[in-house]
Amino acid sequence: MSKEDLKQAVATLLEIVSGGPTEDLHEVEAELRAKIAQMRAAGIPVPADLLQYEDGLPDDGAAGDTFENMPV
């Protein structure tokens, strides 16, 4: 994937995430992480705003732990 293709893919994913709640949010976040990893692997500098967003993404395993300590 070229540098411009990666940037466009990331921009599209960010639009989806910023658009509000969606059923596939977890999948979109995982795909966004993968695109960032591809950018790093290709030696493409990751923009600072994208790095800040990446820091705010939940960990891959954290999504299922939300209600684990709730009393039944």
Sequence and secondary structure as in RCSB ss.txt:
>XXXX:A:sequence
MSKEDLKQAVATLLEIVSGGPTEDLHEVEAELRAKIAQMRAAGIPVPADLLQYEDGLPDDGAAGDTFENMPV
>XXXX:A:secstr
  HHHHHHHHHHHHHHHHT   TTHHHHHHHHHHHHHHHHHTT    HHHHHHHHHS  TTGGGGTTTT   
